[in-house]
Amino acid sequence: MMLLTMGGAAFAQTAADKPASLETVVVTGQRAALQSAQKIKQNAEEIVDSVVAEEAGKLPDKSITEVLQRVVGVIIDRNKSRGDPEHFSVEGSGISVRGLSWGSSLLNGRESFSAGWPGRELSWGDVPPELMAGVDVYKNPSSEIIEGGVSGTVNLRTAMPFDFKGTKAYLSVGNNYTQRSGKHSPNVSGLYTTQWNTDIGRVGVLVDLSYNHSSFQNESIQLDAYYPRTNLIPGKTAWAPKSASFRNNTGDNERAGFYGALQWKKDGMDSSLTYFMSGARETGSEQGFYTGTENAYKSTIENATYDANNVLTSGTYKYLTGAGANTSALGGLGLQITRGWNQSKSQTNELAWNFKWAVNDRWLLQNDLQWVHAKNDSVGRNMQLGTFVPSMSIDVQGKSPVRIGFDQTSADHLADSKNYYWNLVMPGASKADADLYAWKVDARYRFEDHPILRDIRVGVRTTYRVARHYEATGNGWTSIAEPWSVRPNITPGVMPPDDGSWQSRGSFAYMNDPRYQGVPVETFNFGNFYGGKVGKMPNIVMPTIGAVRDYPNAYKTLYNDYRYQQCLDGYALYKVNKSPCKLSDYENKFQELVYNNDPSKTSTHSEQTNAVYATLRFGFDDLKFPIEGNVGVRAVLTSDVSHGYSVFQTEYSPTTPAHLPRFDLTEPLDVRNQFVKVLPSLNLKMNFTDRLQARLAMAQSMNRPGFNQLGEYIKLWQDYNTEKQTVSYRGENSGNVKLKPITANSYDLALEWYPRDGQSLTATAFHKDVKDVIMNVAYSRTYNSEAGNPQIFPITGPDNVAKAKVSGIEVAGMTYLDKLPFLDGVLPEWAKGIGVSANYTYINAKQTLYKQIYNPYCDAGKALTNGTLHLFGCDTNGLPFNDLPLPYMAKNAYNLVFMYDRGPLSARLAYNWHSRILQAIDANGTRGEDATSADPARAGAQDVGWGLPTWQEAFGQWDAGVNYKISDKLGVSLNVTNLNNVIVRQTQQQHIGTMGRAWFYPGRSYSMSARYEF
């Protein structure tokens, strides 16, 4: 392929920029690609690591995230989305550079992004790697590079027509196979480029296409949080998980891309027009078995075994309740059986025009225009059944996946549809779009014959961006099993006697009742779940996937007909003197989810930036050890406007007590913010020899808050507990437009040795002082009721609350055996193709709050007044955690690659490993409001808000690839991902230790392709 090499960001793809690093080099094969990446690093003025394609359209991994994980200092997190550790993704959703996740993404030196929240970076999984010529990771960039990367800046590079000598074309077709799903799917890519010499100048055209379809099946088994129990071991406190769950997620990913370029050159003028489109679509389903047990303290555990710390290691769970209206609810563990279907589509489009004019030997001018339009659209459909299983066994042995078991009675119970009732539905829809308009003008003046000064570069850049996020209006989450909603009409303020569980008092929509059989269900077989590693899962009754997708018809039946019938059943159960059930309250009340420009469902954020920069390049060539480098400054003015909304979420009903204050707090919000940042930078390189050099880099960088953190959208609730007859208030603010950007002062010191071409050994020490880290905290705002009385609402939302120090080292090396002098003349011919590449990263970081929070005990409810919960988490024993590392930071990480290149054969065996990383705090599935209070003044209370830190434990994965050239034009390849069939372990941090939370089993995947060059 032709390597599109790098230059300064302000003059990206400019042949007149850095001659050494902008040289067009013909490279073929894995060895030449590594050598080209080495040259980029060696010749660059900044600290940068690169990956280049072996041939046009042939990066060494199947996704951009997997490409980036091979770069020293970079790791990927394997979630579908950040902040959602419950859903695993083989390819991952984000990257961290040197332990920090506040990066920026560029496409050919221009800013690029995906729509949605946070909307600052590209969604790496959406970008087809087949369109890329290379990827550069800037660790400490100069002032020419667009601001935004505190952790680092990733620049994706595509090819231009003049990067090739003439006409070139290839076509690649292949097949993907996923082991766990057993599905095959196609992939295809192709490129064509040519050029002509005409009367108007040299003209070139390039077209690049890619399509990749892959399936996935991820199976997971999960434990709930461990609770302190005083009713299991007489006289002692034992710890036992509330329950256990399992699920499988299946689906298909499609990734498509198009890139086209027109290029013209004549008499020192060079112009290009490019269009880039990347899009992705994921369609998936989830089949889940979740605990629905209401009270974590009231289950009985038979045949229990405990470790030395009284932590449960195995036992059979039961939940005994009193007699209920339905015989199937006489007792048992409450379970929720969920079936969901979802589809998400995203697309990023960029149209860019660039014109460069070398006026003379000294002056170079450049004009660049860019428009980016990004969008995404997501829909989710979910139905849930409920049941009460007689018993369930849980067996936890060390780090092995938890084993869940059911005796024959329980298995028969779960396979019988008459033991299930309709619980709830959760349809949802959201979409987002964003536009960026950017214009920049640059000039470079070259100093001729000056002993020190080489050139000065100046430029201005102005942008306008608008980002919009929409939530569909209509009926979303809705309970179907709600006969208890009529209970307050029995005797106001007097509840039926509690026999241990409200479920036993309900008359649910059971499947054996013909009135609740209009929406189809089926018995689902999990098959060879987890490859048999955790035992055989029982057959479960759940809605058919056809019913789940039958929107709005099936949902309308559940929402209107079933809920009305449930009200009648509740009336009959509770002997209400006057029926509160009115057909008119339910008939035709279902509202389909639609986008109707409801301002309370729309968040719009606009941002304007104006930047100026100057960079002076210099060199001291007459020194014993020559020094070259650049010094510069970038000044940026950012203006933000958030168009949001405040919404009172609680809906009043006829059963709401009359004495409660009423609120009407729905109103639009328009909030503005503006700030200026001056970002200096210095990059120095000292050449001891042509092969040995040292670097010093210092810079200040900034990362603007994500649009999810800037968009003001305040939700307020008034919660009334009908059983305790208490009222509480709470609020959430999704954003804060007054947030400051995260900034960092970065320092790098590097030593690099390149003994021969294709051989290197480098080491870099780095340090970052980070300020204004953003986290969720708690604060209060006062709102007046309709009667004019003030009420304080505790609210959670993002704020700049911390600083951090991050230090570390990066070590990397690469060689082929024939490059080692002591093996000259010794190696047999076949062994000369053996090579090895390795890198290692160590990071040590410390995070400090600006305002130290000391709260010895976690508070009741959602603990909105306690910042400890949202910053560090609270345990189920009511005690807070006090210190946690930065999210997504791995203390240790390394890559090891064994390579072979000889003749027509090229092969690679790669291992990627990193230590444990913190994924989230207080995330879905690891939070609640029923922790035991540790406050002696509230001893025994089980109403404390808790949230556990969630970790992905250390793991390593082997991947392999083989390429074989059948002829000069035809080649075939085979790639295997997760060769060692690793199981990814997730844990939850508690005061009793690191407890298992979830085990993900994605299995292997294979890809085979054939490539023909024309």
Secondary structure, 3 states (H helix, E strand, C coil): CEECCCCCHHHCCCCCCCCCCCCCEECCHHHHHHHHHHHHHHHCCCCEEEEECCCCCCCCCCCHHHHHCCCCCEEEECECCCCCCCCECCCCCEEEECCECCCEEEECCEECCCCCCCCCCCCHHHCCHHHCCEEEEECCCCCCCCCCCCCCEEEEECCCHHHCCCCEEEEEEEEEEECCCCEEEEEEEEEEEEEEEECCEEEEEEEEEEEEEEEEEEEEEEECCEEEECCCCCCCCEEEECCEEEEEEEEEEEEEEEEEEEEEEECCEEEEEEEEEEEEEEEEEEEEEEECCCCCCCCEEEEEEECCCCEEEEEEEECECCCCCCHHHCECEEEEEEEEEEEEEEEEEEEEEEEEEECCCCEEEEEEEEEEEEEEEEEEEEEEEEEEECCEEEECCCCCCCEEECCHHHHHHHCCHHHCEEEEECCEEEEEEEEEEEEEEEEEEECCCCCCEEEEEEEEEEEEEEEEEEECECCCCEECCCHHHHHHHCECCECCCCCCCHHHHCCCCECCCHHHCCCCEEEECCCCHHHHCCCCCCCEEEECHHHHHCCCHHHHHHHHHHHHHHHHHHHHHHCCCCCCCCHHHHCCCCCCCECCCCHHHEEEEEEEEEEEEEEEEEEECCCCCCEEEEEEEEEEEEEEEEEEEEEECCCCCCCCCCCCCCCCCCEEEEEEEEEEEEEEEEEEEEECCCCEEEEEEEEEEEECCCHHHHCCEEEEEEEEECCCCEEEEEEEECCCCCCCCEEEEEEEEEEEECCCCCCEEEEEEEEEEEEEEEEEEEEEEEEECCCCCEEEEEEEEEEEEEEEEEEEEEEEEEEEHHHCHHHCCCCCHHHHHEEEEEEEEEEEEEEEECCCCCCCCCCECCCCCCHHHHHCCECCCCCECCCCCCCCCCCEEEEEEEEEEECCEEEEEEEEEECCEEEEECCCCCEEEEECCCCHHHCCCCCEEEECEEEECCEEEEEEEEEEECCCCEEEEEEEECCCCCCEEEEEEECCEEEEEEEEECCCEEEEEEEEEC
